[in-house]
């Protein structure tokens, strides 16, 4: 069973920062073979969704306020450790992220930049595609947005 903590950056412990950045690097840099600067300056102003199984962070997302990435609140860096993907934790993670995004930033649509292969996953959570595919760090992405009042 996965348990979530949602914290602003300043309340994360050193271990939580390290484990979150390590998980993001494991997946986005190593597994996806995509060298890029993950520490993009947005973490300091974000809320961080940490998904724990026992005492290990196995899922992560960050929540960004209006104006940080888009003219909408947004969810980014959505990731589940490879060994934990078969348990449905990605669905739990996005549901939790959407719920807390609404609590933190109000009843606004949520915009994301999703990897193209995850389009069906995000559509199942109420997101709609609003762009043609584009490359972000050499990986095909699409812009998607949720409806206001939408909680999966």
Secondary structure, 3 states (H helix, E strand, C coil): CCEEEEEEHHHCCHHHHHHHHHHHHHHHHHHCCCCCCCCCCCHHHCEEEEEEECCEEEEEEEEECCCCCCCCEEEEEEEECHHHHHHCHHHHHHHHHHHHHHHHHCCCCEEEEEEHHHHHHHHCCCEEECCCCEEECCEEEEEEEECCCCCC
